[in-house]
């Protein structure tokens, strides 16, 4: 080992006047390799003790943050889906309730219309009966007047044409017979 360390120094003394880059001088390759191994070892040790743990911590923190974000996103998505399902359920119930209320309102208006139609029909039937009774009464009065007038006219016609006085009962009986034939 001492020879490895001393080799480059001895070589450098002998070639003090050589030209060119010392890195390319084959006589100094041994010392260059030695220092390369020492430097690489120190760099490797420094990386493994200082830099790589820090990088690993950053990567772990990043992975943990990503995992937490994914879990939060998953929880929020599940919550959003639950809210959406609740909204759709409430909307369906509201539509059903609205249809039921519409059906109730239609049924109530139909019942009210039927009741009013029934009341109007009953009122119209009562008015019709009352009008028919008045017409019948007026008809009876008119027929009574017609009978009286017809009887008086027949009495006057017979007494003028034949010259015989006919009684009121006889003319009334004759008028009744004629009215029964025509009815």
Buried (B, 14 or more C-beta within 10 A) or exposed (E): EEEEEEBBEEBBEEBEEEEEEBEEBEBBBBBEEBEEEEEEEEEEEEEEEEEEEEEEEEEEEEEEEEEEEEEEEEEEEEEEEEEEEEEEEEEEEEEEEEEEEEEEEEEEEEEEEEEEEEEEEEEEEEEEEEEEEEEEEEEEEEEEEBBBEBBBEBBEEBEEEEEEEBEEEEBBEBBEEEEEEEE
